Amino acid sequence: MQEYDDLVLKCFLKQQGRLFLEPVAETLQEAEAFLEECMAVVVNGADEVREYFEEEGTDIGDGDDLLEASEVFDVGDGRFLIVEG
């Protein structure tokens, strides 16, 4: 099971509107439960974002705008949260 620290949870709470029309979580606990339920992953850097989507079989083309995808959240410390809603 993936562990989500407070920085990741706060990032998701702040940016969840990029992926969902209405908030799916309002507290850190709700955010953690939601991310666990949808099996969101935290990766270390842009290369791992690309690797994740390649392993999932997603056609990413040249991948230049991959970090701008609605399901990719920049945690702000070099990590990225990937939430497939």
Biopython code that builds the backbone (N, CA, C, O; Angstrom):
import numpy as np
from Bio.PDB.StructureBuilder import StructureBuilder

atoms = [
    (1, "MET", "N", (0.848, -1.189, 0.000)),
    (1, "MET", "CA", (0.000, 0.000, 0.000)),
    (1, "MET", "C", (0.887, 1.243, 0.000)),
    (1, "MET", "O", (1.908, 1.296, 0.686)),
    (2, "GLN", "N", (0.490, 2.211, -0.759)),
    (2, "GLN", "CA", (1.216, 3.472, -0.887)),
    (2, "GLN", "C", (1.032, 4.311, 0.380)),
    (2, "GLN", "O", (-0.058, 4.353, 0.950)),
    (3, "GLU", "N", (2.090, 4.970, 0.808)),
    (3, "GLU", "CA", (2.014, 5.889, 1.940)),
    (3, "GLU", "C", (1.925, 7.316, 1.389)),
    (3, "GLU", "O", (2.642, 7.674, 0.454)),
    (4, "TYR", "N", (1.057, 8.107, 1.966)),
    (4, "TYR", "CA", (0.884, 9.499, 1.537)),
    (4, "TYR", "C", (1.212, 10.408, 2.712)),
    (4, "TYR", "O", (0.529, 10.372, 3.736)),
    (5, "ASP", "N", (2.261, 11.231, 2.570)),
    (5, "ASP", "CA", (2.608, 12.155, 3.643)),
    (5, "ASP", "C", (1.748, 13.420, 3.529)),
    (5, "ASP", "O", (1.005, 13.595, 2.563)),
    (6, "ASP", "N", (1.861, 14.285, 4.522)),
    (6, "ASP", "CA", (1.021, 15.491, 4.561)),
    (6, "ASP", "C", (1.218, 16.379, 3.346)),
    (6, "ASP", "O", (0.255, 16.981, 2.873)),
    (7, "LEU", "N", (2.430, 16.480, 2.828)),
    (7, "LEU", "CA", (2.680, 17.314, 1.657)),
    (7, "LEU", "C", (1.896, 16.805, 0.447)),
    (7, "LEU", "O", (1.317, 17.594, -0.299)),
    (8, "VAL", "N", (1.879, 15.509, 0.259)),
    (8, "VAL", "CA", (1.127, 14.903, -0.845)),
    (8, "VAL", "C", (-0.372, 15.131, -0.648)),
    (8, "VAL", "O", (-1.076, 15.503, -1.587)),
    (9, "LEU", "N", (-0.851, 14.912, 0.560)),
    (9, "LEU", "CA", (-2.279, 15.076, 0.840)),
    (9, "LEU", "C", (-2.718, 16.524, 0.651)),
    (9, "LEU", "O", (-3.780, 16.779, 0.082)),
    (10, "LYS", "N", (-1.920, 17.464, 1.118)),
    (10, "LYS", "CA", (-2.255, 18.886, 0.951)),
    (10, "LYS", "C", (-2.236, 19.276, -0.522)),
    (10, "LYS", "O", (-3.074, 20.058, -0.971)),
    (11, "CYS", "N", (-1.293, 18.739, -1.266)),
    (11, "CYS", "CA", (-1.228, 18.989, -2.708)),
    (11, "CYS", "C", (-2.518, 18.521, -3.377)),
    (11, "CYS", "O", (-3.102, 19.242, -4.186)),
    (12, "PHE", "N", (-2.955, 17.317, -3.037)),
    (12, "PHE", "CA", (-4.178, 16.794, -3.625)),
    (12, "PHE", "C", (-5.387, 17.646, -3.250)),
    (12, "PHE", "O", (-6.203, 17.978, -4.110)),
    (13, "LEU", "N", (-5.507, 17.997, -1.978)),
    (13, "LEU", "CA", (-6.642, 18.813, -1.543)),
    (13, "LEU", "C", (-6.695, 20.138, -2.299)),
    (13, "LEU", "O", (-7.767, 20.591, -2.702)),
    (14, "LYS", "N", (-5.540, 20.748, -2.486)),
    (14, "LYS", "CA", (-5.477, 22.046, -3.144)),
    (14, "LYS", "C", (-5.778, 21.958, -4.641)),
    (14, "LYS", "O", (-6.396, 22.861, -5.204)),
    (15, "GLN", "N", (-5.342, 20.869, -5.287)),
    (15, "GLN", "CA", (-5.432, 20.787, -6.751)),
    (15, "GLN", "C", (-6.491, 19.818, -7.275)),
    (15, "GLN", "O", (-6.575, 19.615, -8.486)),
    (16, "GLN", "N", (-7.300, 19.214, -6.404)),
    (16, "GLN", "CA", (-8.244, 18.202, -6.853)),
    (16, "GLN", "C", (-9.243, 18.723, -7.889)),
    (16, "GLN", "O", (-9.812, 17.934, -8.643)),
    (17, "GLY", "N", (-9.459, 20.013, -7.934)),
    (17, "GLY", "CA", (-10.369, 20.610, -8.915)),
    (17, "GLY", "C", (-9.894, 20.453, -10.350)),
    (17, "GLY", "O", (-10.682, 20.616, -11.281)),
    (18, "ARG", "N", (-8.617, 20.141, -10.544)),
    (18, "ARG", "CA", (-8.094, 19.892, -11.896)),
    (18, "ARG", "C", (-8.678, 18.613, -12.479)),
    (18, "ARG", "O", (-8.797, 18.473, -13.697)),
    (19, "LEU", "N", (-9.040, 17.683, -11.604)),
    (19, "LEU", "CA", (-9.474, 16.364, -12.050)),
    (19, "LEU", "C", (-10.957, 16.114, -11.800)),
    (19, "LEU", "O", (-11.589, 15.346, -12.527)),
    (20, "PHE", "N", (-11.516, 16.756, -10.778)),
    (20, "PHE", "CA", (-12.904, 16.512, -10.398)),
    (20, "PHE", "C", (-13.690, 17.817, -10.380)),
    (20, "PHE", "O", (-13.176, 18.860, -9.976)),
    (21, "LEU", "N", (-14.939, 17.745, -10.822)),
    (21, "LEU", "CA", (-15.789, 18.936, -10.848)),
    (21, "LEU", "C", (-16.129, 19.418, -9.446)),
    (21, "LEU", "O", (-16.226, 20.621, -9.205)),
    (22, "GLU", "N", (-16.311, 18.482, -8.521)),
    (22, "GLU", "CA", (-16.616, 18.821, -7.136)),
    (22, "GLU", "C", (-15.576, 18.164, -6.234)),
    (22, "GLU", "O", (-15.031, 17.116, -6.583)),
    (23, "PRO", "N", (-15.296, 18.760, -5.090)),
    (23, "PRO", "CA", (-14.300, 18.162, -4.191)),
    (23, "PRO", "C", (-14.684, 16.743, -3.785)),
    (23, "PRO", "O", (-15.845, 16.456, -3.494)),
    (24, "VAL", "N", (-13.690, 15.868, -3.772)),
    (24, "VAL", "CA", (-13.902, 14.488, -3.324)),
    (24, "VAL", "C", (-13.389, 14.313, -1.900)),
    (24, "VAL", "O", (-13.637, 13.285, -1.270)),
    (25, "ALA", "N", (-12.678, 15.308, -1.397)),
    (25, "ALA", "CA", (-12.139, 15.268, -0.037)),
    (25, "ALA", "C", (-11.992, 16.691, 0.489)),
    (25, "ALA", "O", (-11.689, 17.621, -0.257)),
    (26, "GLU", "N", (-12.213, 16.835, 1.793)),
    (26, "GLU", "CA", (-12.069, 18.148, 2.417)),
    (26, "GLU", "C", (-11.051, 18.160, 3.549)),
    (26, "GLU", "O", (-10.602, 19.227, 3.968)),
    (27, "THR", "N", (-10.686, 16.994, 4.041)),
    (27, "THR", "CA", (-9.711, 16.902, 5.130)),
    (27, "THR", "C", (-8.559, 16.006, 4.693)),
    (27, "THR", "O", (-8.658, 15.297, 3.692)),
    (28, "LEU", "N", (-7.464, 16.043, 5.453)),
    (28, "LEU", "CA", (-6.329, 15.176, 5.144)),
    (28, "LEU", "C", (-6.739, 13.704, 5.218)),
    (28, "LEU", "O", (-6.306, 12.896, 4.396)),
    (29, "GLN", "N", (-7.567, 13.358, 6.193)),
    (29, "GLN", "CA", (-8.010, 11.979, 6.354)),
    (29, "GLN", "C", (-8.862, 11.535, 5.171)),
    (29, "GLN", "O", (-8.704, 10.418, 4.677)),
    (30, "GLU", "N", (-9.761, 12.397, 4.715)),
    (30, "GLU", "CA", (-10.587, 12.071, 3.555)),
    (30, "GLU", "C", (-9.731, 11.941, 2.297)),
    (30, "GLU", "O", (-9.959, 11.058, 1.471)),
    (31, "ALA", "N", (-8.755, 12.819, 2.161)),
    (31, "ALA", "CA", (-7.858, 12.754, 1.009)),
    (31, "ALA", "C", (-7.084, 11.446, 1.016)),
    (31, "ALA", "O", (-6.954, 10.794, -0.021)),
    (32, "GLU", "N", (-6.574, 11.061, 2.165)),
    (32, "GLU", "CA", (-5.821, 9.814, 2.257)),
    (32, "GLU", "C", (-6.698, 8.613, 1.911)),
    (32, "GLU", "O", (-6.274, 7.723, 1.175)),
    (33, "ALA", "N", (-7.911, 8.589, 2.439)),
    (33, "ALA", "CA", (-8.826, 7.482, 2.155)),
    (33, "ALA", "C", (-9.146, 7.418, 0.668)),
    (33, "ALA", "O", (-9.177, 6.333, 0.086)),
    (34, "PHE", "N", (-9.382, 8.565, 0.051)),
    (34, "PHE", "CA", (-9.697, 8.590, -1.372)),
    (34, "PHE", "C", (-8.513, 8.105, -2.203)),
    (34, "PHE", "O", (-8.681, 7.284, -3.105)),
    (35, "LEU", "N", (-7.325, 8.605, -1.904)),
    (35, "LEU", "CA", (-6.140, 8.212, -2.670)),
    (35, "LEU", "C", (-5.853, 6.723, -2.507)),
    (35, "LEU", "O", (-5.445, 6.064, -3.463)),
    (36, "GLU", "N", (-6.061, 6.189, -1.314)),
    (36, "GLU", "CA", (-5.877, 4.755, -1.102)),
    (36, "GLU", "C", (-6.884, 3.955, -1.921)),
    (36, "GLU", "O", (-6.546, 2.940, -2.530)),
    (37, "GLU", "N", (-8.128, 4.431, -1.923)),
    (37, "GLU", "CA", (-9.193, 3.720, -2.642)),
    (37, "GLU", "C", (-8.927, 3.656, -4.145)),
    (37, "GLU", "O", (-9.166, 2.628, -4.779)),
    (38, "CYS", "N", (-8.437, 4.745, -4.705)),
    (38, "CYS", "CA", (-8.197, 4.748, -6.155)),
    (38, "CYS", "C", (-6.755, 4.347, -6.493)),
    (38, "CYS", "O", (-6.338, 4.437, -7.647)),
    (39, "MET", "N", (-6.008, 3.911, -5.494)),
    (39, "MET", "CA", (-4.643, 3.413, -5.662)),
    (39, "MET", "C", (-3.732, 4.418, -6.376)),
    (39, "MET", "O", (-2.988, 4.065, -7.291)),
    (40, "ALA", "N", (-3.809, 5.662, -5.939)),
    (40, "ALA", "CA", (-2.942, 6.708, -6.471)),
    (40, "ALA", "C", (-1.495, 6.397, -6.105)),
    (40, "ALA", "O", (-1.225, 5.763, -5.085)),
    (41, "VAL", "N", (-0.583, 6.845, -6.937)),
    (41, "VAL", "CA", (0.835, 6.582, -6.682)),
    (41, "VAL", "C", (1.620, 7.881, -6.630)),
    (41, "VAL", "O", (1.267, 8.874, -7.266)),
    (42, "VAL", "N", (2.693, 7.842, -5.855)),
    (42, "VAL", "CA", (3.628, 8.960, -5.779)),
    (42, "VAL", "C", (4.921, 8.485, -6.418)),
    (42, "VAL", "O", (5.456, 7.435, -6.063)),
    (43, "VAL", "N", (5.420, 9.278, -7.374)),
    (43, "VAL", "CA", (6.667, 8.927, -8.052)),
    (43, "VAL", "C", (7.681, 10.045, -7.870)),
    (43, "VAL", "O", (7.328, 11.190, -7.590)),
    (44, "ASN", "N", (8.943, 9.690, -8.035)),
    (44, "ASN", "CA", (10.045, 10.631, -7.837)),
    (44, "ASN", "C", (10.547, 11.150, -9.172)),
    (44, "ASN", "O", (11.463, 10.577, -9.761)),
    (45, "GLY", "N", (9.957, 12.224, -9.646)),
    (45, "GLY", "CA", (10.462, 12.888, -10.838)),
    (45, "GLY", "C", (9.709, 12.572, -12.113)),
    (45, "GLY", "O", (8.923, 11.628, -12.187)),
    (46, "ALA", "N", (9.979, 13.396, -13.115)),
    (46, "ALA", "CA", (9.301, 13.310, -14.406)),
    (46, "ALA", "C", (9.574, 11.991, -15.115)),
    (46, "ALA", "O", (8.690, 11.460, -15.787)),
    (47, "ASP", "N", (10.773, 11.458, -14.977)),
    (47, "ASP", "CA", (11.093, 10.180, -15.627)),
    (47, "ASP", "C", (10.205, 9.058, -15.097)),
    (47, "ASP", "O", (9.772, 8.192, -15.858)),
    (48, "GLU", "N", (9.940, 9.073, -13.808)),
    (48, "GLU", "CA", (9.084, 8.041, -13.229)),
    (48, "GLU", "C", (7.621, 8.235, -13.621)),
    (48, "GLU", "O", (6.872, 7.260, -13.690)),
    (49, "VAL", "N", (7.201, 9.479, -13.880)),
    (49, "VAL", "CA", (5.852, 9.716, -14.399)),
    (49, "VAL", "C", (5.731, 9.031, -15.752)),
    (49, "VAL", "O", (4.757, 8.320, -16.001)),
    (50, "ARG", "N", (6.703, 9.236, -16.621)),
    (50, "ARG", "CA", (6.708, 8.615, -17.946)),
    (50, "ARG", "C", (6.699, 7.085, -17.815)),
    (50, "ARG", "O", (5.927, 6.406, -18.492)),
    (51, "GLU", "N", (7.558, 6.551, -16.943)),
    (51, "GLU", "CA", (7.634, 5.101, -16.736)),
    (51, "GLU", "C", (6.292, 4.543, -16.277)),
    (51, "GLU", "O", (5.868, 3.481, -16.734)),
    (52, "TYR", "N", (5.625, 5.257, -15.375)),
    (52, "TYR", "CA", (4.339, 4.806, -14.861)),
    (52, "TYR", "C", (3.347, 4.644, -16.005)),
    (52, "TYR", "O", (2.705, 3.601, -16.128)),
    (53, "PHE", "N", (3.221, 5.669, -16.842)),
    (53, "PHE", "CA", (2.249, 5.608, -17.927)),
    (53, "PHE", "C", (2.636, 4.578, -18.983)),
    (53, "PHE", "O", (1.765, 3.942, -19.576)),
    (54, "GLU", "N", (3.915, 4.413, -19.219)),
    (54, "GLU", "CA", (4.351, 3.374, -20.158)),
    (54, "GLU", "C", (4.000, 1.995, -19.626)),
    (54, "GLU", "O", (3.526, 1.145, -20.379)),
    (55, "GLU", "N", (4.228, 1.759, -18.327)),
    (55, "GLU", "CA", (3.897, 0.470, -17.717)),
    (55, "GLU", "C", (2.400, 0.205, -17.724)),
    (55, "GLU", "O", (1.976, -0.948, -17.812)),
    (56, "GLU", "N", (1.601, 1.252, -17.633)),
    (56, "GLU", "CA", (0.150, 1.122, -17.666)),
    (56, "GLU", "C", (-0.363, 0.918, -19.093)),
    (56, "GLU", "O", (-1.545, 0.641, -19.296)),
    (57, "GLY", "N", (0.519, 1.055, -20.073)),
    (57, "GLY", "CA", (0.130, 0.868, -21.466)),
    (57, "GLY", "C", (-0.555, 2.074, -22.077)),
    (57, "GLY", "O", (-1.238, 1.953, -23.094)),
    (58, "THR", "N", (-0.380, 3.228, -21.469)),
    (58, "THR", "CA", (-0.977, 4.460, -21.963)),
    (58, "THR", "C", (-0.154, 5.003, -23.116)),
    (58, "THR", "O", (1.071, 5.089, -23.027)),
    (59, "ASP", "N", (-0.829, 5.371, -24.200)),
    (59, "ASP", "CA", (-0.133, 5.976, -25.338)),
    (59, "ASP", "C", (0.189, 7.419, -24.967)),
    (59, "ASP", "O", (-0.700, 8.267, -24.902)),
    (60, "ILE", "N", (1.466, 7.686, -24.725)),
    (60, "ILE", "CA", (1.860, 9.017, -24.271)),
    (60, "ILE", "C", (2.535, 9.831, -25.367)),
    (60, "ILE", "O", (2.960, 10.959, -25.120)),
    (61, "GLY", "N", (2.640, 9.284, -26.562)),
    (61, "GLY", "CA", (3.269, 10.011, -27.658)),
    (61, "GLY", "C", (4.660, 10.452, -27.264)),
    (61, "GLY", "O", (5.431, 9.663, -26.718)),
    (62, "ASP", "N", (4.995, 11.714, -27.537)),
    (62, "ASP", "CA", (6.323, 12.208, -27.170)),
    (62, "ASP", "C", (6.389, 12.573, -25.689)),
    (62, "ASP", "O", (7.477, 12.756, -25.145)),
    (63, "GLY", "N", (5.234, 12.678, -25.035)),
    (63, "GLY", "CA", (5.177, 12.875, -23.590)),
    (63, "GLY", "C", (5.583, 14.240, -23.094)),
    (63, "GLY", "O", (5.758, 14.427, -21.890)),
    (64, "ASP", "N", (5.739, 15.209, -23.993)),
    (64, "ASP", "CA", (6.186, 16.536, -23.567)),
    (64, "ASP", "C", (5.219, 17.205, -22.604)),
    (64, "ASP", "O", (5.643, 17.937, -21.709)),
    (65, "ASP", "N", (3.921, 16.961, -22.777)),
    (65, "ASP", "CA", (2.930, 17.614, -21.916)),
    (65, "ASP", "C", (2.403, 16.668, -20.841)),
    (65, "ASP", "O", (1.374, 16.943, -20.224)),
    (66, "LEU", "N", (3.091, 15.574, -20.616)),
    (66, "LEU", "CA", (2.652, 14.567, -19.659)),
    (66, "LEU", "C", (2.494, 15.138, -18.252)),
    (66, "LEU", "O", (1.563, 14.767, -17.536)),
    (67, "LEU", "N", (3.377, 16.020, -17.855)),
    (67, "LEU", "CA", (3.312, 16.593, -16.507)),
    (67, "LEU", "C", (2.153, 17.570, -16.346)),
    (67, "LEU", "O", (1.809, 17.959, -15.230)),
    (68, "GLU", "N", (1.552, 17.965, -17.471)),
    (68, "GLU", "CA", (0.403, 18.869, -17.434)),
    (68, "GLU", "C", (-0.921, 18.121, -17.455)),
    (68, "GLU", "O", (-1.981, 18.744, -17.397)),
    (69, "ALA", "N", (-0.879, 16.792, -17.537)),
    (69, "ALA", "CA", (-2.099, 15.991, -17.555)),
    (69, "ALA", "C", (-2.887, 16.211, -16.269)),
    (69, "ALA", "O", (-2.305, 16.414, -15.203)),
    (70, "SER", "N", (-4.207, 16.170, -16.373)),
    (70, "SER", "CA", (-5.049, 16.470, -15.213)),
    (70, "SER", "C", (-4.850, 15.480, -14.071)),
    (70, "SER", "O", (-5.104, 15.821, -12.916)),
    (71, "GLU", "N", (-4.403, 14.267, -14.367)),
    (71, "GLU", "CA", (-4.222, 13.280, -13.308)),
    (71, "GLU", "C", (-2.841, 13.302, -12.677)),
    (71, "GLU", "O", (-2.550, 12.496, -11.793)),
    (72, "VAL", "N", (-1.987, 14.217, -13.123)),
    (72, "VAL", "CA", (-0.628, 14.331, -12.575)),
    (72, "VAL", "C", (-0.540, 15.619, -11.755)),
    (72, "VAL", "O", (-0.746, 16.717, -12.271)),
    (73, "PHE", "N", (-0.231, 15.460, -10.479)),
    (73, "PHE", "CA", (-0.154, 16.583, -9.549)),
    (73, "PHE", "C", (1.299, 16.782, -9.127)),
    (73, "PHE", "O", (1.941, 15.846, -8.652)),
    (74, "ASP", "N", (1.811, 17.977, -9.297)),
    (74, "ASP", "CA", (3.168, 18.311, -8.877)),
    (74, "ASP", "C", (3.151, 18.596, -7.383)),
    (74, "ASP", "O", (2.570, 19.587, -6.940)),
    (75, "VAL", "N", (3.787, 17.733, -6.613)),
    (75, "VAL", "CA", (3.793, 17.871, -5.151)),
    (75, "VAL", "C", (4.613, 19.095, -4.741)),
    (75, "VAL", "O", (4.342, 19.705, -3.707)),
    (76, "GLY", "N", (5.602, 19.450, -5.537)),
    (76, "GLY", "CA", (6.384, 20.646, -5.254)),
    (76, "GLY", "C", (7.774, 20.378, -4.722)),
    (76, "GLY", "O", (8.563, 21.305, -4.541)),
    (77, "ASP", "N", (8.081, 19.109, -4.469)),
    (77, "ASP", "CA", (9.405, 18.768, -3.951)),
    (77, "ASP", "C", (10.134, 17.788, -4.880)),
    (77, "ASP", "O", (11.037, 17.066, -4.459)),
    (78, "GLY", "N", (9.721, 17.783, -6.147)),
    (78, "GLY", "CA", (10.321, 16.872, -7.113)),
    (78, "GLY", "C", (9.504, 15.612, -7.327)),
    (78, "GLY", "O", (9.756, 14.858, -8.267)),
    (79, "ARG", "N", (8.523, 15.378, -6.458)),
    (79, "ARG", "CA", (7.656, 14.210, -6.591)),
    (79, "ARG", "C", (6.368, 14.591, -7.319)),
    (79, "ARG", "O", (5.988, 15.759, -7.389)),
    (80, "PHE", "N", (5.718, 13.576, -7.850)),
    (80, "PHE", "CA", (4.442, 13.760, -8.523)),
    (80, "PHE", "C", (3.456, 12.725, -8.014)),
    (80, "PHE", "O", (3.806, 11.566, -7.793)),
    (81, "LEU", "N", (2.217, 13.161, -7.830)),
    (81, "LEU", "CA", (1.124, 12.288, -7.441)),
    (81, "LEU", "C", (0.326, 11.996, -8.699)),
    (81, "LEU", "O", (-0.057, 12.914, -9.424)),
    (82, "ILE", "N", (0.074, 10.724, -8.959)),
    (82, "ILE", "CA", (-0.714, 10.330, -10.127)),
    (82, "ILE", "C", (-2.009, 9.722, -9.627)),
    (82, "ILE", "O", (-2.010, 8.706, -8.932)),
    (83, "VAL", "N", (-3.125, 10.366, -9.995)),
    (83, "VAL", "CA", (-4.461, 9.945, -9.554)),
    (83, "VAL", "C", (-5.279, 9.651, -10.790)),
    (83, "VAL", "O", (-5.610, 10.557, -11.554)),
    (84, "GLU", "N", (-5.603, 8.401, -10.987)),
    (84, "GLU", "CA", (-6.454, 8.050, -12.119)),
    (84, "GLU", "C", (-7.871, 7.904, -11.607)),
    (84, "GLU", "O", (-8.225, 6.891, -11.004)),
    (85, "GLY", "N", (-8.690, 8.935, -11.853)),
    (85, "GLY", "CA", (-10.042, 8.985, -11.339)),
    (85, "GLY", "C", (-10.955, 8.286, -12.198)),
    (85, "GLY", "O", (-12.150, 8.227, -11.911)),
]
sb = StructureBuilder()
sb.init_structure("model")
sb.init_model(0)
sb.init_chain("A")
sb.init_seg("    ")
for serial, (resi, resn, name, xyz) in enumerate(atoms, 1):
    if name == "N":
        sb.init_residue(resn, " ", resi, " ")
    sb.init_atom(name, np.array(xyz, "f"), 0.0, 1.0, " ", f" {name:<3s}", serial, name[0])
structure = sb.get_structure()
